[in-house]
Amino acid sequence: MPMYDYKCLDCGKESLIVVTLKEHAAGGIVCPACGSKKLQQLFSPFIAHTTKKS
């Protein structure tokens, strides 16, 4: 499942949250610290892992 970085606009805590694509599209994600639904998605870099060596 994909992981997304979020920052809570109420308590200020940044969290890495694992959600399904359906949950992410629906926007029903809550802050694990305070339960608020006022979250802002943070953009972070990613690394693609492959099994083939070049």
SULZIFEN-V667169 format. One record per residue. N is the residue number from 1. D_LAST is the distance of its C-alpha to the last C-alpha in Angstrom with 1 decimal. Layout:
N,D_LAST / N,D_LAST
This chain:
1,26.7 / 2,25.9 / 3,27.1 / 4,29.0 / 5,30.5 / 6,34.2 / 7,37.1 / 8,40.6 / 9,43.1 / 10,46.0 / 11,45.0 / 12,42.1 / 13,39.7 / 14,36.0 / 15,34.4 / 16,31.1 / 17,32.2 / 18,30.6 / 19,32.0 / 20,31.6 / 21,30.9 / 22,34.6 / 23,35.9 / 24,33.9 / 25,35.2 / 26,38.7 / 27,38.8 / 28,40.6 / 29,38.8 / 30,41.0 / 31,40.7 / 32,40.4 / 33,42.6 / 34,45.5 / 35,45.1 / 36,45.2 / 37,43.6 / 38,43.3 / 39,39.6 / 40,37.4 / 41,33.7 / 42,31.7 / 43,28.5 / 44,25.6 / 45,22.0 / 46,19.4 / 47,15.8 / 48,13.7 / 49,12.1 / 50,9.8 / 51,9.6 / 52,6.4 / 53,3.8 / 54,0.0
